């Protein structure tokens, strides 16, 4: 990296770079926490996913041991974000609604900690080269997620937000569209349907009839977008069902 490129690193990436981390396998969150003066405990928690208690240069972070490993890692990275960026605060009690890769769009403290966590687990300076040339599919997200020990959802979001192609990551529940992110190259005139079309395979996942992951499929743009010109587009899609029942889909405009 040139000095200019180094200046573009986020706080989380700069932290990893200063540790000399050049391979995702070396992202040891417990070691980073120890170096930051924090002791990490994993115990069953009720009502929250993680908590941080700080006193001067020392802190104790407790992570919900009942959550899956990738969730625990994101929770720990989230609390490290608080520890790094919110010095002077004595503690945080973070719920499942506070912690998540899809909750970093606003600028409140929890969103900033989520953004820090995403960059700590999936640093752009390592992720972008790893994702280069890979298709925007759930299959690719699974492989990249395994490499970085991150959740498929977090990896899908990172893939889309760093993509140079028109792409979206979309989350649906039975009530409709829950959240989405789009790539910088996504057309501004395409607006996602609020409700899943019944002809999409993602529809079967939401309503419990499909398997955990759909096949990669090319579909008419009108199945995903509401714009009057949507039928002019072809969309490559793949979806998977998360443990909580939500369905995440990766979409890209096919040639």
C-alpha positions in Angstrom: 0.0 0.0 0.0 1.1 3.6 -0.7 0.9 6.2 2.1 -2.1 7.6 0.4 -3.9 4.3 0.4 -3.0 3.8 4.0 -4.7 7.1 4.8 -7.9 5.7 3.4 -8.1 2.8 5.9 -11.0 2.8 8.3 -10.1 2.8 12.0 -10.7 -1.0 12.2 -8.5 -1.7 9.1 -5.8 0.6 10.5 -5.8 -1.4 13.7 -5.4 -4.7 11.7 -2.7 -3.1 9.5 -0.7 -1.9 12.5 -0.8 -5.5 13.8 0.7 -6.6 10.5 -2.3 -8.8 9.5 -2.1 -9.8 5.9 -4.2 -13.0 6.0 -7.8 -13.3 7.4 -6.8 -16.4 9.3 -4.7 -14.1 11.5 -7.6 -11.9 12.7 -7.7 -13.0 16.3 -10.3 -11.0 18.1 -9.5 -12.3 21.5 -5.8 -11.3 21.1 -6.9 -7.9 19.8 -9.2 -7.5 22.8 -6.4 -8.5 25.2 -4.0 -5.9 23.6 -6.7 -3.3 24.1 -7.0 -4.1 27.8 -10.2 -6.1 27.6 -10.9 -9.5 29.1 -13.4 -11.6 27.1 -16.0 -14.0 28.7 -18.5 -16.2 26.8 -21.5 -17.0 28.9 -25.3 -17.5 28.4 -26.9 -14.0 28.3 -30.6 -13.2 28.5 -31.9 -10.0 26.9 -28.7 -9.0 25.1 -26.0 -10.4 22.8 -23.1 -8.7 24.4 -22.1 -6.2 27.1 -19.1 -4.1 27.8 -18.0 -2.8 31.2 -15.0 -0.3 31.1 -13.0 1.2 33.9 -10.1 3.4 32.7 -7.8 1.4 30.5 -9.4 -2.0 31.5 -12.6 -3.6 30.3 -14.6 -6.8 30.5 -16.6 -7.9 27.5 -19.2 -10.7 27.8 -20.5 -12.4 24.7 -23.7 -14.6 24.5 -22.4 -18.1 24.3 -25.8 -19.4 23.1 -25.3 -17.6 19.7 -23.6 -19.2 16.8 -19.9 -18.6 16.4 -20.1 -16.1 13.6 -22.6 -14.1 15.6 -20.3 -14.2 18.6 -17.4 -12.9 16.5 -19.5 -10.0 15.2 -20.7 -9.2 18.7 -17.1 -9.2 20.0 -16.0 -7.0 17.1 -18.9 -4.7 17.8 -17.9 -4.3 21.5 -14.3 -3.7 20.4 -15.7 -0.9 18.3 -17.3 0.7 21.4 -14.0 0.2 23.3 -12.0 1.8 20.5 -14.3 4.6 19.5 -16.3 5.4 22.7 -13.6 6.0 25.2 -14.9 7.5 28.4 -18.1 5.5 28.5 -18.4 3.1 31.4 -20.4 0.4 29.7 -22.7 -0.8 26.9 -25.5 -3.4 26.9 -26.2 -4.4 23.3 -29.2 -6.3 22.1 -29.6 -8.4 18.9 -31.3 -5.3 17.3 -28.2 -3.2 18.1 -25.7 -5.7 16.7 -25.7 -6.7 13.0 -24.0 -5.9 9.7 -27.3 -4.6 8.2 -27.5 -1.9 10.9 -24.7 0.4 10.1 -26.4 2.9 7.8 -27.2 5.5 10.4 -24.6 7.4 12.4 -25.6 6.6 16.0 -23.2 4.8 18.3 -24.5 1.3 17.7 -24.4 1.8 13.9 -20.8 3.1 14.1 -19.8 0.1 16.2 -21.4 -2.2 13.6 -19.5 -0.5 10.8 -16.3 -1.0 12.8 -17.1 -4.7 13.3 -17.8 -5.2 9.6 -14.4 -3.7 8.7 -12.6 -5.7 11.5 -14.0 -9.0 10.3 -14.0 -8.3 6.6 -11.3 -5.6 6.1 -11.5 -4.1 2.6 -7.8 -4.4 2.0 -8.0 -8.2 2.3 -11.6 -8.7 1.2 -11.6 -6.9 -2.1 -8.7 -9.0 -3.5 -10.2 -12.2 -2.2 -13.6 -11.4 -3.8 -12.2 -10.2 -7.1 -13.5 -12.2 -10.1 -16.0 -14.2 -8.0 -19.6 -14.2 -9.0 -22.2 -12.4 -6.9 -23.9 -15.5 -5.5 -24.7 -17.0 -2.1 -22.3 -19.8 -3.1 -19.4 -17.3 -3.3 -20.5 -15.6 -0.1 -20.4 -19.0 1.7 -16.8 -19.6 0.6 -15.6 -16.1 1.4 -17.4 -16.2 4.7 -15.6 -19.4 5.6 -12.3 -17.8 4.7 -12.9 -14.8 6.9 -14.9 -16.7 9.6 -17.8 -14.3 9.1 -21.6 -14.9 8.6 -23.0 -15.3 5.1 -25.2 -12.2 5.7 -22.2 -10.0 6.6 -20.3 -11.4 3.6 -23.2 -10.8 1.2 -23.4 -7.1 2.3 -19.7 -6.7 2.0 -19.7 -8.2 -1.5 -22.4 -5.9 -2.7 -21.0 -2.7 -1.1 -17.6 -3.3 -2.7 -18.9 -4.6 -6.0 -18.2 -2.7 -9.3 -21.2 -4.3 -10.9 -24.9 -3.5 -10.5 -25.9 -5.6 -7.5 -28.2 -5.7 -4.4 -28.4 -7.7 -1.2 -32.0 -7.9 0.0 -33.6 -9.3 3.1 -37.3 -10.3 3.3 -39.6 -11.5 6.0 -43.2 -12.5 5.7 -44.2 -8.8 6.2 -42.2 -7.9 3.2 -38.9 -6.1 2.5 -36.9 -5.7 5.8 -33.7 -4.1 4.5 -31.4 -3.9 1.5 -28.1 -2.5 0.3 -27.1 -1.8 -3.3 -23.7 -1.4 -5.0 -22.5 2.0 -6.2 -23.2 0.9 -9.8 -26.9 -0.1 -9.2 -29.2 1.9 -11.5 -31.0 4.7 -9.6 -34.2 4.1 -11.6 -34.7 0.6 -10.3 -36.8 0.3 -7.1 -37.2 -3.0 -5.3 -40.6 -4.5 -4.9 -41.8 -4.3 -1.2 -43.3 -7.8 -1.5 -41.6 -10.9 -2.9 -43.1 -12.1 -6.1 -44.6 -15.5 -5.9 -42.7 -16.7 -9.0 -39.3 -16.2 -7.2 -37.7 -19.1 -5.4 -37.0 -16.7 -2.5 -40.8 -16.7 -2.0 -40.8 -20.4 -1.3 -38.1 -19.9 1.3 -40.0 -17.1 3.1 -43.1 -19.2 3.4 -41.4 -22.4 4.4 -41.7 -24.6 1.4 -38.2 -24.2 -0.1 -34.9 -25.7 1.0 -32.3 -23.6 2.9 -30.7 -22.3 -0.2 -32.0 -21.8 -3.7 -30.3 -22.5 -7.0 -28.7 -19.7 -9.0 -31.3 -18.5 -11.4 -31.9 -15.8 -14.1 -35.3 -14.1 -13.7 -37.2 -11.3 -15.3 -36.5 -7.9 -13.7 -40.2 -7.4 -13.0 -40.1 -10.1 -10.4 -37.8 -8.0 -8.3 -38.3 -4.4 -9.3 -41.3 -2.1 -9.6 -40.1 0.3 -12.2 -42.1 0.2 -15.5 -38.8 -0.5 -17.4 -37.9 -3.4 -15.1 -39.0 -6.1 -17.6 -36.1 -4.9 -19.8 -33.6 -6.3 -17.3 -32.5 -9.9 -16.5 -31.6 -10.6 -12.9 -29.3 -13.3 -11.6 -30.5 -14.3 -8.1 -29.8 -16.7 -5.3 -31.3 -16.7 -1.8 -30.8 -18.5 1.5 -32.8 -18.7 4.7 -31.2 -17.5 8.0 -31.8 -19.2 11.3 -34.3 -16.6 12.4 -36.4 -17.2 9.4 -35.5 -14.2 7.3 -34.4 -14.7 3.7 -31.4 -13.0 2.2 -31.0 -12.7 -1.6 -28.1 -11.6 -3.8 -29.2 -10.0 -7.0 -27.1 -8.8 -10.0 -28.1 -7.6 -13.4 -27.1 -10.3 -15.9 -25.7 -9.5 -19.3 
